[in-house]
């Protein structure tokens, strides 16, 4: 019972920045663990970053030091600030929500991020 809508994707040059937003509705946002995944053409979807209900973040090694995940429970929104973008960051980025211990996952439809000069 969670609906997720991503926004903020687009075309950016290498070294540039972009901020993705994920707006959630349909349930109590603050009790969900939120995450960002990405999928490049021909590759499997991979976890980029997640953030717990207690604001504890974790990141894929490939984005550590460059990306920051945050959440604003009052706005029912999770963000992914992406700095120092690289061409290999190009992918469709998906918002994810789940409530431990349940393994039921909710997904947005994705937003395209393209890093190119």
C-alpha positions as CSV (number, residue, x, y, z in Angstrom):
1,X,0.0,0.0,0.0
2,X,2.8,2.4,-1.0
3,X,3.0,4.3,-4.2
4,X,6.4,5.8,-5.2
5,X,7.1,8.5,-7.8
6,X,10.6,9.4,-8.8
7,X,11.7,12.7,-10.3
8,X,14.8,14.7,-10.9
9,X,16.5,12.6,-13.5
10,X,18.1,14.1,-16.6
11,X,21.2,14.7,-18.6
12,X,24.3,15.9,-16.8
13,X,27.9,16.3,-17.7
14,X,30.6,14.2,-16.0
15,X,31.5,15.8,-12.7
16,X,28.1,17.4,-12.4
17,X,25.4,17.0,-9.8
18,X,21.8,15.9,-9.8
19,X,19.2,15.4,-7.0
20,X,16.6,12.7,-7.3
21,X,13.4,12.8,-5.3
22,X,11.0,10.1,-4.5
23,X,7.5,11.0,-3.3
24,X,5.7,8.3,-1.3
25,X,2.0,8.0,-0.6
26,X,-0.5,5.5,0.6
27,X,0.9,4.4,3.9
28,X,2.9,5.6,6.9
29,X,6.2,6.8,5.3
30,X,8.3,7.0,8.5
31,X,8.1,3.3,9.2
32,X,9.6,2.2,5.9
33,X,13.2,1.6,5.0
34,X,13.8,3.6,1.8
35,X,16.3,2.9,-0.9
36,X,17.5,3.8,-4.4
37,X,18.4,1.2,-6.9
38,X,19.7,1.6,-10.5
39,X,19.7,-0.5,-13.6
40,X,21.8,0.1,-16.7
41,X,20.9,-1.5,-20.0
42,X,21.9,-5.2,-20.0
43,X,22.7,-5.2,-16.3
44,X,20.9,-6.3,-13.2
45,X,19.3,-3.9,-10.8
46,X,21.7,-2.9,-8.0
47,X,21.3,-1.2,-4.7
48,X,22.8,2.3,-4.7
49,X,21.8,3.6,-1.3
50,X,19.3,3.0,1.5
51,X,18.2,4.7,4.6
52,X,16.6,3.3,7.7
53,X,13.7,4.6,9.7
54,X,16.3,5.9,12.1
55,X,18.2,7.9,9.4
56,X,21.0,5.4,9.1
57,X,22.4,5.3,5.6
58,X,24.3,2.8,3.6
59,X,25.9,3.0,0.2
60,X,27.2,0.9,-2.6
61,X,31.0,1.1,-2.7
62,X,30.8,2.6,-6.2
63,X,29.0,5.7,-4.9
64,X,30.5,6.2,-1.4
65,X,31.7,9.8,-1.0
66,X,29.8,11.0,-4.0
67,X,26.1,10.3,-3.2
68,X,24.0,11.2,-0.2
69,X,20.7,9.7,0.7
70,X,18.3,11.5,3.0
71,X,14.7,11.5,3.9
72,X,12.1,14.0,5.0
73,X,9.3,12.2,6.8
74,X,7.2,15.3,7.1
75,X,7.2,15.5,3.3
76,X,7.0,11.7,2.7
77,X,10.0,12.1,0.4
78,X,13.4,10.5,0.1
79,X,16.3,12.1,-1.8
80,X,19.4,11.1,-3.5
81,X,22.0,13.8,-4.0
82,X,24.5,12.8,-6.6
83,X,27.7,14.7,-6.9
84,X,30.8,14.1,-9.0
85,X,28.8,12.1,-11.5
86,X,30.5,9.6,-13.8
87,X,29.4,8.1,-17.1
88,X,29.1,4.8,-15.4
89,X,26.4,6.2,-13.2
90,X,24.1,6.3,-16.2
91,X,21.1,4.2,-15.5
92,X,17.4,4.2,-14.6
93,X,17.1,5.0,-10.9
94,X,14.3,3.4,-9.0
95,X,12.9,4.2,-5.6
96,X,12.2,1.4,-3.2
97,X,10.3,1.0,0.1
98,X,9.9,-1.9,2.5
99,X,9.0,-2.5,6.1
100,X,11.1,-5.0,8.0
101,X,10.7,-7.7,8.9
102,X,8.4,-8.1,5.9
103,X,10.2,-8.6,2.6
104,X,7.5,-7.1,0.5
105,X,8.9,-4.4,-1.7
106,X,7.4,-1.4,-3.4
107,X,8.9,0.2,-6.5
108,X,8.6,3.4,-8.4
109,X,8.7,3.4,-12.2
110,X,12.1,4.9,-12.4
111,X,13.8,8.0,-13.6
112,X,16.6,8.2,-16.2
113,X,20.0,9.6,-15.3
114,X,22.4,10.1,-18.2
115,X,25.9,11.3,-17.5
116,X,27.6,12.3,-20.7
117,X,29.8,15.0,-22.2
